[in-house]
């Protein structure tokens, strides 16, 4: 069994997807359609811009989705389609890429939703008020317990359960810094403050969740061609109403990536294909499902290797 998985924010790089667009007309069409849907030349920013502008949340989110879907369309050009997977999943914004690849959302709607999501998440909390930190070497239960104890009148919560030894916390800057010190005292191997401008996947994102609830209410969602393993449930979902609700919950909820991969492996998935920019998910998957085969599909050479 096989799963197609799609990366989230942090994987962006100037030039991503260019080789795919040059080699595959179907991939080029994705970037053209995203440009048209957004009314701007996002593809020019992706391929020729500066990394600071590309990393702005409202740019990075649709850009990463476009690159993932372009890679998927390139796969389709070589005869590999969505029915060749048993599940799809995506890390945070990657969930939208997964839904687009699986036919639940149109490409145009996905691009507009992600631009809106990125802007709403950036605007939800003033710059400097929130923070995020990666905790290495402690499990989710420990991090979650410490965060709850430290929070007090502020917010700090476990935002991303990435793999057995990597959990990300998110919330008010002071609370995150206090929690980070407590994590070190509890035996964390490393604590890394993340270079992000907002406390994603925390209750501080509630204003953004409200924006997305309104936006998603006006968008048609079809049942995906294969089940989505949803971030906030770590279980399969295909019903459009449930997908809509979970996409809203995802803005403030924990990304349960470790459980998502473990549950797919327990269901019989032995191959995970990371489709899009970077290899961040592949490292996580190898630490969760140690016996699984992991492939990256981000450039034409990756697709050529499938035929080797």
Secondary structure, DSSP 4 states (H G I P E B T S, - for coil): -EEEEE--TT---TTTTHHHHHH-HHHHHHHHHHHHHHTS-HHHHHHHS-HHHHHSHHHHHHHHHHHHHHHHHHHHHTT--GGG-SEEEESTTHHHHHHHHTTSS-HHHHHHHHHHHHHHHHHHS-TTTEEEEEEESS-HHHHHHHHHHHHTTS-EEEEEEEETTEEEEEEEHHHHHHHHHHHHHTT-SEEEE---SS-TTSGGGHHHHHHHHHHHHTS--PPPSSEEE-TTT-SEE--HHHHHHHHHHHHHS-B-HHHHHHHHHHTT--EEEEESS-SHHHHHHHHHSTTSEEEEESSHHHHHHHT-
